[in-house]
Amino acid sequence: MNEELTAEGYEQTREKLCSLQKLLAEMEERADLTPVRRAAVARSYHAMMRQYLREIKLYESRHSISTN
């Protein structure tokens, strides 16, 4: 299990999540990747995004942060 995020770590994780979402969208447009490679990268990005979301939700639940 990971250590609990600090306020700074929470913000960094949110930024990393946004960056990964942008990279994933950009990767879908790339013509230089084979379908197999594109799928492998997408799986990896999705796995990282799930981990970031878990960490963010845990931090928000422990600190009573509204996501609205």
C-alpha positions as CSV (number, residue, x, y, z in Angstrom):
1,M,0.0,0.0,0.0
2,N,1.2,3.5,-0.8
3,E,1.7,6.2,1.8
4,E,-1.1,8.7,2.2
5,L,-0.8,11.7,0.0
6,T,0.2,15.1,1.4
7,A,-1.6,18.2,0.1
8,E,1.3,18.8,-2.3
9,G,1.3,15.1,-3.4
10,Y,-2.5,15.3,-4.0
11,E,-2.0,18.3,-6.3
12,Q,0.9,16.6,-8.1
13,T,-1.2,13.4,-8.6
14,R,-4.1,15.4,-10.0
15,E,-1.6,17.1,-12.4
16,K,-0.1,13.7,-13.4
17,L,-3.6,12.4,-14.1
18,C,-4.4,15.3,-16.4
19,S,-1.2,14.9,-18.2
20,L,-1.8,11.2,-18.7
21,Q,-5.3,11.9,-20.0
22,K,-3.8,14.3,-22.6
23,L,-1.1,11.9,-23.6
24,L,-3.6,9.1,-24.1
25,A,-5.7,11.4,-26.3
26,E,-2.6,12.4,-28.3
27,M,-1.4,8.9,-28.6
28,E,-4.6,7.8,-30.3
29,E,-3.9,10.2,-33.2
30,R,-0.3,8.9,-33.8
31,A,0.2,7.1,-37.0
32,D,3.8,5.9,-36.1
33,L,2.6,3.3,-33.6
34,T,1.4,-0.2,-34.5
35,P,-2.0,-1.2,-33.2
36,V,-0.3,-3.7,-30.8
37,R,2.0,-1.0,-29.4
38,R,-0.8,1.5,-29.1
39,A,-2.9,-1.0,-27.2
40,A,0.0,-1.8,-24.8
41,V,0.6,1.9,-24.1
42,A,-3.1,2.5,-23.6
43,R,-3.3,-0.4,-21.1
44,S,-0.3,1.0,-19.2
45,Y,-1.7,4.6,-19.1
46,H,-5.1,3.3,-18.0
47,A,-3.5,1.3,-15.2
48,M,-1.6,4.4,-14.0
49,M,-4.7,6.5,-14.2
50,R,-6.7,4.0,-12.1
51,Q,-3.9,4.2,-9.4
52,Y,-3.9,8.0,-9.5
53,L,-7.7,8.0,-9.2
54,R,-7.6,5.7,-6.2
55,E,-5.0,7.8,-4.5
56,I,-7.0,11.0,-5.2
57,K,-10.3,9.5,-3.9
58,L,-8.6,8.2,-0.8
59,Y,-7.1,11.6,-0.1
60,E,-10.4,13.4,-0.7
61,S,-12.4,11.0,1.5
62,R,-9.9,11.4,4.3
63,H,-9.9,15.2,4.0
64,S,-13.6,15.7,3.2
65,I,-12.9,17.4,-0.1
66,S,-15.8,18.0,-2.4
67,T,-15.2,17.0,-6.0
68,N,-17.9,19.5,-7.4
